[in-house]
């Protein structure tokens, strides 16, 4: 689930861009998705639950705490099937 706190955010969900302001967007389980802010700024909270995401979040938290370079973060994300771009 994505929670848009403020600003305008667009979500690409299974190949279709959907836009919206404050509120929530429910992502279908396993859906390929991306997020973009077409102009200005926005604040988003992402809520993810489940074993695949738990391992990804644990690795990301460790890498950020260690001050890992971006290349290492991208490599770790890719290992979990997450493409950062």
N, C-alpha and C positions, 0 to 999 in steps of 0.2 A: 504494500500500500504506500502511496506517495501522498503526503499532506503538503499542500501549497499554503504556506503561512501568509505570504504576501507577494505581490508581483504577478506577472503573467508568464506561465510556463507551458511549453508544448511537449507532449509525450508521443513518441513513436512506439506504437504497440502493434506487433505483428505486421509491420509495413504500412500502418496508417497513422498519420499525425493527428493528434487530438489536442486542442488547446483549452486553457481554462485559467481562471483566477483562483482566488482562495477557495479551499475545499479539499476533497480527497479524490484520488484516482485509484481504483482497484486494479491491480495488474493480475491477469490470469496466471495461474501456476505455470511456470516454465516458459512464459511468453518472452520472446525476444523484445527488448525495449531499449529506448534511449530517451534522454531528456535534453531539451534546449530552452534557453531563455532568449527569445527573439530580440528583445531590446531592454535596456535598463538593467535592473537587478531584481532578484527574487530570492526568497528563502523557502527551502524545501526540507521536509523531514521524511526520511525513508524508513519504513518499518518492514523488516524482513524476518521471517521466522522459519526455522527448519534446519535439519542437519547439513544440507549442502552449503547454505549461507553461513551457518555457525563457523565452519572451518575457514571460510573465506574471511569473515569478520575478524576472527582470532589472528590470522596471519597479517591482515592489514593493520590491526591495532599494534602488533609487535613491530612491524616494519616502520610505521609512523613514529612510534616511541623511540626506536633506534635511530631515527633521522635518515632512513635509507634513501638512496637516490631514486629518482623517478623511474629509471630503467629497471631497477630491481623490483619496484612496486608493480610496474606493468607486467614484468615476467611472472611474478607471483599471482597476479590477477588472471593472467592467461592460463596458468596451471589449474585454476579453478573454473575455467571456461568463461571467464569474464573478460570482455574486450573493452579496454579503455580507449576512448578516442575523442 
